[in-house]
């Protein structure tokens, strides 16, 4: 998919719940509104959206979506634009995985998304080690 970033980590023995928390804290410190799904055997979903000047470039119903799945020693982090899901905090990851978690984006969103994804990808890599 255009604009989707996939990072694979092996042999890192990472606390995935802790990683999700660190990603949330990082995004909040960068001015994003953040929501996360409860942990599940299928993974963790975090969404972040930013208002203000980005509203003109990004649909208000869209958000940066991060999916962490796998095991502590072999996991994947997928980042892309997805629909802002109301009540994500009470939604099960299993239900989310059956829906369109990531969306095809237009040129304006893709430019913003690539910039934010690259910055976030570098941060996730530094958090994992």
Z-matrix of the N, CA and C atoms (Angstrom, degrees):
N
C 1 1.455
C 2 1.518 1 109.19
N 3 1.306 2 116.00 1 141.33
C 4 1.458 3 121.33 2 177.74
C 5 1.514 4 108.95 3 -65.77
N 6 1.319 5 116.22 4 130.66
C 7 1.455 6 120.48 5 175.57
C 8 1.510 7 115.28 6 84.13
N 9 1.314 8 118.55 7 1.40
C 10 1.458 9 119.96 8 177.68
C 11 1.523 10 109.33 9 -95.10
N 12 1.313 11 116.55 10 133.14
C 13 1.466 12 122.15 11 -179.67
C 14 1.525 13 107.62 12 -110.51
N 15 1.329 14 117.27 13 130.08
C 16 1.461 15 122.36 14 179.17
C 17 1.520 16 108.43 15 -121.17
N 18 1.335 17 115.50 16 125.63
C 19 1.464 18 121.38 17 176.60
C 20 1.522 19 108.03 18 -119.46
N 21 1.327 20 116.44 19 131.24
C 22 1.464 21 122.71 20 178.90
C 23 1.529 22 108.27 21 -111.83
N 24 1.329 23 116.19 22 131.91
C 25 1.459 24 121.48 23 179.51
C 26 1.526 25 108.85 24 -125.34
N 27 1.336 26 116.43 25 128.01
C 28 1.474 27 121.73 26 178.88
C 29 1.516 28 109.53 27 -126.36
N 30 1.338 29 114.46 28 142.34
C 31 1.454 30 120.79 29 174.92
C 32 1.514 31 114.71 30 70.37
N 33 1.318 32 119.38 31 22.13
C 34 1.466 33 121.63 32 -175.90
C 35 1.527 34 113.73 33 -97.36
N 36 1.345 35 118.19 34 -16.28
C 37 1.477 36 121.68 35 -178.83
C 38 1.530 37 111.33 36 48.95
N 39 1.321 38 115.68 37 54.89
C 40 1.462 39 122.57 38 -175.54
C 41 1.522 40 110.83 39 -94.37
N 42 1.317 41 116.54 40 136.32
C 43 1.460 42 122.37 41 172.59
C 44 1.533 43 106.21 42 -74.05
N 45 1.346 44 117.72 43 104.64
C 46 1.458 45 121.18 44 -173.41
C 47 1.527 46 112.21 45 -67.63
N 48 1.317 47 117.40 46 -34.89
C 49 1.459 48 120.96 47 176.20
C 50 1.537 49 109.36 48 -64.25
N 51 1.324 50 115.78 49 -43.17
C 52 1.465 51 120.65 50 177.04
C 53 1.519 52 111.54 51 -63.90
N 54 1.331 53 117.29 52 -38.55
C 55 1.462 54 121.42 53 178.17
C 56 1.526 55 109.87 54 -62.89
N 57 1.333 56 116.47 55 -44.48
C 58 1.460 57 119.79 56 177.90
C 59 1.533 58 110.39 57 -59.09
N 60 1.321 59 116.71 58 -43.93
C 61 1.464 60 120.95 59 178.96
C 62 1.526 61 111.71 60 -61.80
N 63 1.331 62 116.96 61 -40.88
C 64 1.461 63 120.84 62 179.26
C 65 1.525 64 111.39 63 -67.13
N 66 1.325 65 116.93 64 -38.71
C 67 1.465 66 120.87 65 177.47
C 68 1.528 67 109.43 66 -64.03
N 69 1.337 68 116.59 67 -44.60
C 70 1.464 69 121.11 68 177.41
C 71 1.528 70 110.82 69 -57.10
N 72 1.322 71 116.51 70 -49.15
C 73 1.468 72 121.01 71 -178.56
C 74 1.529 73 110.76 72 -61.06
N 75 1.318 74 116.98 73 -42.16
C 76 1.455 75 121.44 74 179.13
C 77 1.531 76 110.70 75 -61.60
N 78 1.334 77 116.79 76 -47.18
C 79 1.456 78 120.72 77 -179.26
C 80 1.527 79 111.74 78 -64.48
N 81 1.326 80 116.69 79 -41.49
C 82 1.466 81 120.37 80 177.83
C 83 1.527 82 110.72 81 -61.80
N 84 1.327 83 116.31 82 -40.71
C 85 1.471 84 119.81 83 179.97
C 86 1.524 85 111.70 84 -67.23
N 87 1.346 86 116.26 85 -19.98
C 88 1.463 87 121.30 86 178.61
C 89 1.530 88 111.15 87 -94.73
N 90 1.342 89 117.56 88 9.94
C 91 1.454 90 121.74 89 174.40
C 92 1.508 91 116.71 90 89.88
N 93 1.325 92 117.52 91 13.21
C 94 1.456 93 120.77 92 178.94
C 95 1.526 94 111.06 93 -87.89
N 96 1.328 95 115.85 94 148.72
C 97 1.462 96 122.10 95 166.39
C 98 1.524 97 105.05 96 -85.69
N 99 1.330 98 117.73 97 129.70
C 100 1.463 99 121.48 98 -171.75
C 101 1.514 100 110.77 99 -125.17
N 102 1.342 101 115.88 100 141.74
C 103 1.458 102 121.86 101 171.64
C 104 1.531 103 107.58 102 -140.17
N 105 1.338 104 116.27 103 149.50
C 106 1.467 105 121.13 104 -178.44
C 107 1.511 106 110.85 105 -135.90
N 108 1.326 107 114.03 106 152.47
C 109 1.464 108 120.03 107 174.83
C 110 1.525 109 108.53 108 -83.64
N 111 1.316 110 116.76 109 160.57
C 112 1.468 111 118.85 110 173.85
C 113 1.532 112 109.40 111 -66.67
N 114 1.338 113 117.75 112 152.62
C 115 1.473 114 120.33 113 176.47
C 116 1.528 115 110.70 114 -59.62
N 117 1.308 116 116.35 115 148.32
C 118 1.457 117 122.76 116 -178.79
C 119 1.523 118 108.82 117 -147.80
N 120 1.305 119 116.24 118 165.38
C 121 1.469 120 119.64 119 176.42
C 122 1.531 121 110.84 120 -67.20
N 123 1.337 122 117.50 121 -14.96
C 124 1.461 123 121.88 122 178.83
C 125 1.519 124 112.83 123 -92.15
N 126 1.324 125 117.44 124 -12.04
C 127 1.451 126 119.41 125 177.86
C 128 1.515 127 113.65 126 132.57
N 129 1.331 128 114.34 127 -160.66
C 130 1.458 129 123.58 128 -175.50
C 131 1.517 130 108.06 129 -132.07
N 132 1.323 131 116.91 130 135.72
C 133 1.461 132 121.20 131 176.25
C 134 1.521 133 107.99 132 -119.87
N 135 1.328 134 115.63 133 131.89
C 136 1.456 135 122.53 134 175.31
C 137 1.519 136 107.40 135 -126.89
N 138 1.324 137 116.16 136 137.55
C 139 1.452 138 120.64 137 175.06
C 140 1.518 139 109.25 138 -122.56
N 141 1.327 140 115.53 139 146.11
C 142 1.463 141 121.25 140 -179.93
C 143 1.517 142 108.63 141 -140.81
N 144 1.333 143 115.29 142 136.36
C 145 1.460 144 118.65 143 174.81
C 146 1.512 145 108.90 144 -136.84
N 147 1.316 146 113.77 145 154.48
C 148 1.453 147 120.65 146 -176.36
C 149 1.517 148 107.75 147 -128.11
N 150 1.305 149 116.80 148 129.90
C 151 1.460 150 120.88 149 -179.56
C 152 1.510 151 111.39 150 -89.04
N 153 1.301 152 114.85 151 -148.41
C 154 1.458 153 120.99 152 176.90
C 155 1.508 154 113.27 153 67.82
N 156 1.327 155 116.10 154 -134.07
C 157 1.457 156 121.11 155 -172.97
C 158 1.527 157 112.79 156 -64.46
N 159 1.317 158 118.42 157 -20.52
C 160 1.463 159 119.98 158 -179.07
C 161 1.520 160 112.76 159 -75.79
N 162 1.329 161 117.98 160 -15.20
C 163 1.465 162 119.93 161 -179.29
C 164 1.523 163 111.56 162 -57.76
N 165 1.320 164 117.71 163 -31.85
C 166 1.456 165 120.35 164 179.41
C 167 1.517 166 112.72 165 -71.10
N 168 1.320 167 116.85 166 -30.34
C 169 1.463 168 120.89 167 -177.46
C 170 1.523 169 112.45 168 -95.56
N 171 1.324 170 116.79 169 -27.53
C 172 1.459 171 121.30 170 -175.35
C 173 1.517 172 109.35 171 -119.68
N 174 1.314 173 116.85 172 130.61
C 175 1.458 174 121.98 173 175.78
C 176 1.527 175 108.74 174 -55.90
N 177 1.328 176 117.18 175 134.38
C 178 1.469 177 121.82 176 -177.16
C 179 1.521 178 112.62 177 -61.31
N 180 1.337 179 117.54 178 -20.26
C 181 1.462 180 120.56 179 179.72
C 182 1.522 181 112.69 180 -91.47
N 183 1.323 182 117.33 181 6.52
C 184 1.459 183 120.21 182 -178.94
C 185 1.511 184 110.64 183 -110.31
N 186 1.311 185 114.30 184 152.63
C 187 1.456 186 119.80 185 -176.61
C 188 1.521 187 109.76 186 -147.39
N 189 1.308 188 115.86 187 158.45
C 190 1.454 189 121.84 188 169.75
C 191 1.528 190 105.88 189 -71.01
N 192 1.318 191 117.03 190 125.41
C 193 1.456 192 121.42 191 -176.42
C 194 1.520 193 109.01 192 -117.82
N 195 1.326 194 116.44 193 130.52
C 196 1.463 195 122.49 194 -179.09
C 197 1.521 196 108.19 195 -121.59
N 198 1.328 197 116.70 196 125.22
C 199 1.462 198 122.67 197 177.33
C 200 1.519 199 108.25 198 -116.85
N 201 1.329 200 116.66 199 121.22
C 202 1.471 201 122.55 200 175.51
C 203 1.517 202 106.22 201 -107.77
N 204 1.328 203 117.07 202 121.78
C 205 1.472 204 120.07 203 179.86
C 206 1.519 205 110.22 204 -140.33
N 207 1.328 206 115.05 205 151.65
C 208 1.453 207 121.48 206 178.85
C 209 1.513 208 111.39 207 120.67
N 210 1.316 209 114.75 208 -157.73
C 211 1.464 210 122.53 209 -178.28
C 212 1.530 211 108.85 210 -114.10
N 213 1.337 212 118.01 211 160.92
C 214 1.465 213 120.66 212 -178.05
C 215 1.539 214 115.25 213 -52.99
N 216 1.337 215 117.09 214 -28.53
C 217 1.465 216 119.48 215 -178.86
C 218 1.531 217 113.25 216 -99.70
N 219 1.343 218 117.76 217 -1.73
C 220 1.469 219 121.98 218 179.48
C 221 1.524 220 108.03 219 -159.98
N 222 1.339 221 116.25 220 94.84
C 223 1.454 222 119.09 221 -176.58
C 224 1.522 223 111.22 222 -138.33
N 225 1.328 224 114.43 223 163.56
C 226 1.455 225 122.50 224 -178.58
C 227 1.516 226 108.86 225 -124.35
N 228 1.329 227 115.65 226 140.52
C 229 1.460 228 121.84 227 173.20
C 230 1.525 229 106.19 228 -118.24
N 231 1.338 230 115.97 229 116.87
C 232 1.466 231 122.43 230 177.01
C 233 1.519 232 107.94 231 -107.40
N 234 1.329 233 116.17 232 130.85
C 235 1.451 234 122.03 233 179.91
C 236 1.522 235 108.72 234 -127.33
N 237 1.324 236 116.52 235 133.17
C 238 1.459 237 121.24 236 178.31
C 239 1.512 238 109.91 237 -169.43
N 240 1.320 239 115.74 238 -177.09
C 241 1.452 240 120.74 239 177.50
C 242 1.517 241 108.54 240 -89.39
N 243 1.321 242 116.08 241 133.63
C 244 1.448 243 121.94 242 177.08
C 245 1.504 244 110.25 243 -137.25
N 246 1.307 245 115.93 244 170.94
C 247 1.458 246 120.40 245 176.90
C 248 1.522 247 108.69 246 -72.94
N 249 1.344 248 116.45 247 133.79
C 250 1.469 249 121.30 248 175.30
C 251 1.509 250 106.42 249 -65.28
N 252 1.317 251 116.55 250 117.07
C 253 1.462 252 121.78 251 -177.21
C 254 1.514 253 109.52 252 -98.17
N 255 1.314 254 116.17 253 117.12
C 256 1.461 255 119.94 254 176.98
C 257 1.523 256 108.63 255 -62.62
N 258 1.294 257 116.26 256 142.69
C 259 1.468 258 122.56 257 177.29
C 260 1.525 259 112.83 258 62.22
N 261 1.318 260 117.49 259 34.84
C 262 1.464 261 120.81 260 177.38
C 263 1.524 262 110.66 261 -58.09
N 264 1.322 263 116.65 262 -32.88
C 265 1.459 264 121.14 263 -178.59
C 266 1.512 265 114.23 264 -60.50
N 267 1.336 266 117.86 265 -20.58
C 268 1.458 267 120.10 266 178.80
C 269 1.522 268 112.23 267 -111.43
N 270 1.324 269 117.44 268 -2.04
C 271 1.463 270 120.78 269 179.98
C 272 1.522 271 110.52 270 -82.86
N 273 1.308 272 116.07 271 142.26
C 274 1.464 273 120.78 272 177.38
C 275 1.520 274 109.44 273 -83.34
N 276 1.322 275 116.68 274 140.91
C 277 1.462 276 121.43 275 179.82
C 278 1.524 277 109.96 276 -57.84
N 279 1.327 278 117.31 277 -35.76
C 280 1.459 279 120.99 278 -179.78
C 281 1.527 280 110.62 279 -57.12
N 282 1.324 281 116.82 280 -41.28
C 283 1.458 282 121.59 281 178.71
C 284 1.520 283 110.40 282 -68.43
N 285 1.325 284 116.52 283 -41.61
C 286 1.463 285 120.86 284 -179.17
C 287 1.517 286 111.67 285 -63.52
N 288 1.322 287 116.84 286 -36.56
C 289 1.456 288 120.34 287 -177.55
C 290 1.521 289 111.98 288 -68.04
N 291 1.327 290 117.09 289 -21.16
C 292 1.458 291 121.04 290 177.90
C 293 1.525 292 111.91 291 -82.26
N 294 1.329 293 116.92 292 -14.98
C 295 1.460 294 121.38 293 -179.94
C 296 1.523 295 109.26 294 -100.13
N 297 1.327 296 115.59 295 177.79
C 298 1.455 297 120.56 296 176.62
C 299 1.523 298 108.59 297 -78.93
N 300 1.309 299 116.97 298 97.18
C 301 1.455 300 121.08 299 -179.30
C 302 1.524 301 111.04 300 -76.25
N 303 1.321 302 116.53 301 -33.78
C 304 1.462 303 121.83 302 179.41
C 305 1.525 304 108.89 303 -118.99
N 306 1.316 305 116.60 304 144.39
C 307 1.459 306 122.61 305 -175.75
C 308 1.521 307 110.94 306 -117.95
N 309 1.333 308 115.92 307 155.72
C 310 1.453 309 120.64 308 170.39
C 311 1.526 310 105.98 309 -74.78
N 312 1.309 311 116.98 310 138.21
C 313 1.468 312 120.75 311 -174.69
C 314 1.518 313 111.34 312 -117.21
N 315 1.337 314 115.70 313 156.53
C 316 1.466 315 119.87 314 177.19
C 317 1.525 316 109.70 315 -84.85
N 318 1.319 317 116.60 316 179.65
C 319 1.462 318 121.40 317 -172.99
C 320 1.531 319 112.27 318 -61.37
N 321 1.333 320 118.19 319 -45.48
C 322 1.473 321 120.20 320 -178.88
C 323 1.517 322 110.73 321 -62.62
N 324 1.335 323 116.30 322 -45.05
C 325 1.460 324 119.71 323 179.51
C 326 1.524 325 110.49 324 -66.52
N 327 1.329 326 116.70 325 -38.50
C 328 1.452 327 119.86 326 -177.98
C 329 1.526 328 110.79 327 -63.36
N 330 1.321 329 117.63 328 -41.58
C 331 1.471 330 120.62 329 179.53
C 332 1.516 331 110.62 330 -62.23
N 333 1.332 332 116.74 331 -45.76
C 334 1.462 333 120.99 332 178.20
C 335 1.525 334 109.72 333 -64.80
N 336 1.330 335 116.21 334 -45.16
C 337 1.452 336 122.14 335 -176.52
C 338 1.518 337 111.64 336 -61.86
N 339 1.324 338 117.53 337 -44.77
C 340 1.470 339 121.12 338 -179.31
C 341 1.524 340 109.81 339 -61.47
N 342 1.324 341 117.37 340 -43.71
C 343 1.467 342 120.90 341 180.00
C 344 1.529 343 111.07 342 -62.14
N 345 1.326 344 116.80 343 -48.51
C 346 1.465 345 120.93 344 -178.55
C 347 1.520 346 110.75 345 -68.19
N 348 1.344 347 117.58 346 -42.23
C 349 1.468 348 121.25 347 179.06
C 350 1.521 349 111.83 348 -59.75
N 351 1.333 350 116.91 349 -44.03
C 352 1.463 351 120.26 350 -179.21
C 353 1.528 352 111.04 351 -63.19
N 354 1.323 353 116.25 352 -42.99
C 355 1.461 354 120.88 353 178.05
C 356 1.533 355 110.31 354 -62.98
N 357 1.331 356 116.15 355 -45.18
C 358 1.462 357 120.74 356 179.30
C 359 1.529 358 110.99 357 -66.51
N 360 1.318 359 117.93 358 -40.09
C 361 1.467 360 121.48 359 179.47
C 362 1.527 361 111.12 360 -60.21
N 363 1.337 362 116.54 361 -41.89
C 364 1.470 363 119.95 362 177.29
C 365 1.532 364 110.57 363 -63.53
N 366 1.340 365 116.66 364 -40.67
C 367 1.452 366 120.70 365 179.62
C 368 1.522 367 110.92 366 -65.59
N 369 1.347 368 117.57 367 -43.59
C 370 1.470 369 120.92 368 179.12
C 371 1.521 370 109.64 369 -62.38
N 372 1.322 371 118.15 370 -44.54
C 373 1.466 372 120.75 371 178.64
C 374 1.519 373 111.02 372 -59.45
N 375 1.338 374 117.35 373 -38.42
C 376 1.467 375 118.98 374 179.04
C 377 1.527 376 111.15 375 -71.80
N 378 1.330 377 118.22 376 -33.44
C 379 1.469 378 120.97 377 177.86
C 380 1.518 379 111.42 378 -68.19
N 381 1.354 380 115.88 379 -38.58
C 382 1.462 381 120.17 380 -179.18
C 383 1.521 382 110.22 381 -73.13
N 384 1.317 383 116.74 382 -36.87
C 385 1.468 384 120.21 383 176.90
C 386 1.474 385 114.95 384 103.82
